[in-house]
Amino acid sequence: MLDFLRRIFHPRVTPMNTIYIDRSAILDNYNILKKLQPQADLFPVVKSNAYGHGLKQVTQILAKTDAPYLVVDSYPEYMIVKKYSKKNILLLGETLPENYRHFDYKKVTFCVYNLASLEALGRRGKSVKVHLFVNTGMYRE
């Protein structure tokens, strides 16, 4: 009976599109970029579901690289990357000050866009790593 109800309420559908992730291609791309500027650190950006390639899957692949950070946009993305990688995480997106209490400050670096966020992080009473975004007058950071 349970199987019958599952088929009715959760029918199996065949997706129209399938994405295949090639681990070696991702790692080859990473290594090619590293060779272009070997003295620089490369921070792979995995925000927006790794640009549609699967945040969990791409994070697991990049966890084996020497990248010092993986870059995300939001707290939910941070939580996924934190679960599947031991790498540090750079959080690009703005976060409500009341949500700062949910982060592991040893693992995350925040991009700070305004004084209110900087003050809120200061009130946490913890050592916090930040990247300051400064508007140079052209509304570009």
LINFEN-V20423 format. One record per pair of residues at least 6 apart in sequence whose ideal C-beta (glycine too) atoms are under 8 Angstrom apart, sorted by the first residue. I is the first residue (numbers start at 1). GAP is how many residues later the second one is. D is the distance in whole Angstrom. If there is no record, write none. Layout:
I;GAP;D
I;GAP;D
//
This chain:
19;33;7
19;34;7
19;35;7
21;32;6
21;33;6
21;36;5
21;37;7
21;40;7
23;38;5
26;32;7
26;35;5
26;36;7
27;34;7
27;37;8
27;38;7
30;12;7
30;14;7
30;32;7
30;35;5
30;37;7
33;9;6
34;8;6
34;32;8
41;26;7
41;27;5
41;28;8
42;25;6
43;24;6
43;25;7
43;26;5
43;27;7
43;28;5
43;47;6
44;14;8
44;18;5
44;21;8
44;23;5
44;26;6
44;27;7
45;6;8
45;25;8
45;26;4
45;47;8
46;9;6
46;12;5
46;13;6
46;16;7
46;24;5
46;25;7
46;26;6
46;31;7
46;35;7
47;24;6
47;25;5
47;26;4
47;27;8
47;30;6
47;45;7
47;46;8
48;25;7
49;6;5
50;7;7
50;8;4
50;9;7
55;22;6
55;25;5
55;26;7
56;24;6
56;28;6
59;11;6
59;21;7
59;22;5
59;25;5
59;26;5
60;24;5
60;25;7
62;8;6
62;23;7
62;25;8
63;21;7
63;22;4
63;23;7
63;24;6
67;20;6
68;19;7
68;20;6
69;18;6
69;19;5
69;20;6
69;21;5
69;40;7
70;11;5
70;15;6
70;17;5
70;18;8
70;19;6
70;20;7
71;18;8
71;19;5
71;21;6
72;6;5
72;9;6
72;17;6
72;18;7
72;19;6
72;20;7
72;21;8
73;18;7
73;19;5
73;20;4
74;17;8
74;19;5
74;21;8
75;16;8
75;20;6
75;24;6
75;27;7
75;28;8
78;11;6
78;13;6
78;25;7
78;30;7
81;6;7
81;8;5
82;7;6
82;22;7
82;25;6
88;19;6
88;20;7
88;21;7
89;18;6
89;19;5
89;20;7
90;18;8
90;19;5
90;21;7
90;41;7
91;12;8
91;17;6
91;18;7
91;19;5
91;20;6
92;19;5
93;18;8
94;19;6
94;20;8
94;23;7
95;15;7
95;22;7
97;19;7
97;20;6
97;23;3
97;24;8
100;20;6
100;21;6
100;24;6
101;23;7
105;19;7
105;21;5
105;22;7
105;23;6
105;24;8
108;21;7
109;20;4
109;21;7
109;22;6
110;7;7
110;11;7
110;18;7
110;19;7
110;20;5
110;21;7
111;19;7
111;20;5
111;22;6
112;6;5
112;9;7
112;18;5
112;19;7
112;20;6
112;21;7
113;20;5
113;28;7
118;12;7
118;14;8
121;7;5
121;9;7
122;6;8
133;8;4
134;7;7
135;6;6
//
